[in-house]
């Protein structure tokens, strides 16, 4: 009996060591894979499905899908195929799993430095950056950065929309300025007009620099830039929105980008913000539908079109899968990308000592 207990302990130690260091033929410990999956929030059954997808995709190190966007998308494609083939009894289970994978895919995207590294000073504004300038008691004006000089930021205001009372002077005016920085967040700062250069073809303002920008609105979903034909259907109320396919009617538009929580549209004519609509797009054999409210509208007189930003209601689980499958190109042939992109990273990126967590403060932004 005295010899039996040490022998049992030895067997357990050997078994544990085998589980820790065992590789399934492709590389990587499946015990570590299970631990990482549980830490990420997946159940045991879901980790098993991920393991099978990684095996079927031939990942050299299956753990890569927990830090590599490309590896995760390879597994997402396989899980999406299984979802479409699932028997009705397993459909809801697979739908929840797929939507959880999409949540994790967004987490990986927003860990990229370009989404986390903001700016704190107007000295880093780039030429061409769109701005929205608020003049107290006079309204909101669209502008663009023309130049970032050492002592000021030069911005141009098109003639369209610049209607001010007689005798108004821009010089020394205190302004509120909002802008959306691409792949980053929304910013706000207050400044004063230092100078108004004369003999310019368009109105130019020299604004004082501000070294303490307020960073308030951070992107919450991954968007895909596109140029798709779509149709919009006005709604009297957002509650009237549905995901039923419309066979006719509506107004033609161009979809400039799309995500699960909104889209940017180009619509002919002058359109104001604040109304509800239903957006319908046909792409890759699927019909994508979003319903919501137009939060911002910018009219371009030279082209006689309005750029609208739709804040959408949360889509159903099935519609979300359709939209994100398009956003991440999961149903498209991507076989040629392996020759264009870097290989899968074999090791996870180093962990940050104090990851910064940010949330939206004022709702979805009206990006330019």
Secondary structure, DSSP 8 states (H G I E B T S, - for coil): -HHHHHHHHHHHHHHHHHHHH-B-SSSSBHHHHHHHHHHHT--HHHHHHHHHHHHHHT-SSGGGGGT-HHHHHHHHHHHHHHHHH--HHHHHHHHHHHHHHHHHHHHHHHTSHHHH----SGGG--TT-EEEEEETTTEEEEEEEEEE-SSEEEEEE-STT----TT---TT-EEEEEEE-TTSEEEEEEEEEEE--SS-SSEEEEEE--S--EEEEE--S--EEEEEEEEEEEESSGGG-------S-SEEEEEEEEETTEEEEEEES---SS-EEEEEEEETTEEEEEEEEEEEEEEETTTTEEEEEEEE----HHHHHHHHHHHTTTTS--GGGGGTS----SS-----SS------SSSS----
